[in-house]
Amino acid sequence: MVLFFNGFCFNGIDVGYNDFVYVDGVSDEKRIKELVDEYKDVKDLIVVCYSFGVYYGNIFLNELNRDDVKTIAICGTPHSMNKEDGINPLLIKMMLKAMSIETMADFFIKVGYRKEITLERATFELESMLYNYIEYENKFDTLIYAKNDQIFKPEALVQQYKTCYGINAEHYIFGNKEFDEKFREILGDWQKI
């Protein structure tokens, strides 16, 4: 079973893998505990997380406290609000002050994402992470990152993982042929075991 933690403002968005269980809106401790209770006994669990979803997926993995779960981080870090490894919290505060429909549209076009996002949802997610952020031990071994990522610096990301695969893409990596091939290869190898 593949549990997929969506990224910033991706609620309800399917990235094209029909057999995944998508997890949206995990910005509170209660929801993490519900997920741990629901998936604690699932055998052959694979946790895949994208962008800010890596932070929330990592909280889930720390609470789950199992060594047999396979993990992939995509274009993200468990240390999302860390100025050395992720995004400087001051930048998030500036984003919140300047946020409007226009700036959000510009931001999502810049990273290659084309779906509609509400200002309310974006504000809620950024504030939740900013004001509730806690550092946890990194439970991910494998990273697939975008070499042209403008959100998380690739050179900072690769220092946080044992195995890294760089893809010639922007932050919104889904739909990229090179990414799809590498991602399916990794999942296929794990699902044969």
N, C-alpha and C positions, 0 to 999 in steps of 0.2 A: 504494500500500500504506500502511495506517495501522498504526503501531506505538504501542501504548497502554501507558504505564507506570502501573501501579496505585499507589494511595496506601497509607498506613499500615495494615498488617494486612489488605490486600485480596487476599492470595494466593488464586488460583483463582476469583476473582470476576469474572464477566462483567457489565458494566454495560448490556448490551442491544444492543450493536452487533456482530452476528455476523461481519462481514467484517474485524474488527480482529484483529491479532496481539497478544495480551496478554502483558505482561512482568511477572513477579512476582519478589519476593525479590531485587532487585538491590541488595545491600548490601555487595558486595565488588568489588574492582578486577578480579579474574579474570573475573567474570561480565560486567562492562562490556566488557572486551577481546573476549570471545567474541561479544557482540552487535555490536560494531564490525566484527569480521571477517565476521560473518554478513550484515550489512546495508550494508556499505560501497559495494557496487556496485548497490544497488537504485535504479532510476530512479523519479522521482515519489514519493519517500518523504515521508510526513507523520508527525510525531511529536506525539502527544497525551499529556499527562501530568496526573494528578490529585493534588492535595494534596502529600504528601511525595514522590510519584512525580515531581513537577516537579524536585526536587533531583537525583534519580538520572537522570532523562531529560536534564537539563542536563549532567551529567558525560558521558553518552553522546554528546551533541551536541558537546561540546568535544573529546572524543577522536576523534570521527568527522571533525571539521574540514572540513565541507562547507558552502558558502553556499547551496546550492539546496534545502535541506530546509525544508519548511513546518512551522511549529510552533504549537501551542496549549497554553497552561498553563490548567488549570482549578482554581480555588480553591487556588492554591499559589504558591510562589516558589522560585527556585533558591537563595535565601538563607534556607533554612528554619530554621537554627539561628543566627540573627542577631537580637539583641534589638531592633534598630530596624526591620528589614524582615520578620522572621519570628517565631519563638518564642524567648524568652529561654532559653538553656541551663540556667539555674538552675531554671526551671519544669520542664524535662524531668527534672532530677535529683530534684526533689521528687516528681514523678509516679512515678519509679522506686522511690523509698523507700516511697511510700504505696500502690503498686499492689496491688490484689487483684481477685478476680473481680467483686466488687460495685462497686468504683470504676471498673473497665473497663466494666461494663454501664452504669453511670450516664453515663460519658463518651460512649459510643457512642449512647445514647438521646438525650443532649443535642444531639449534632450531627446527629441524624436518621438514623443508620445502624442497621439492625436485624438484621444477620447475626451468627452466633456467632463469637467471637474467642477464641483460647486465650491464657491469661496468659503462657505460655512464648513464643509468637510475638510478642506485644506487647512483652515485655521484651527479647527478642532484637533486634527492629527499632529500638526506642528506644536501646538501648545501642550498637548498630552505628552509628547516626547520631551519637550524642553523642560517642563516642570516636574516630570516624574522619572527622569532618566537615572538609571543605576547601571554601573559597570558590572558585568558578569564575566566569568571565565569563558573564553572562546571555545565552543564545543564543535566547531566546524574544522574539517580537514581539507576539504576540496573547494576551490574557488574557480568560477568561470567569470572573467572580467572583460570589460570593453576597453580596448586600447585607447579609444578616443573619448572616454568617459569624462564629462565635465561636472559631475556631481562628486564622485569619490576619486581621489588621485590613484591611478593604477600603481604607481611606485610605492604608495603607502599600503595599498591592499595586499600586494604580493608578499609583504613581510609578515603577514598575519596568518598565513596558511601553509600547510605542508605541500600540497599539490595545487598548481595554478595553471590555467589555460587561458591565454590571451586571444581575443577575437577582434578582428578589425571591424569595429562597430561603435555606435554611440551608446549612451547609457540605456536607452530602451532597446534592448538587444533582441527581443522576440521577433521572429520572422526573418532573422538573418540566417542564411543557409549554413554558413560555417558554424554558428552557434548551435543550430538545430542538430547538425551532424554530430558535433562533439557531445552535446547534452544527451542525445539518444544513445551514443556509444557508451557513455558512463553509466547511464541507467540500465542499458541492456546488459552490461557486464555484471552489475549488481543484482539484477533480477534473475540471472541464470544460476546464481549461487544457491 
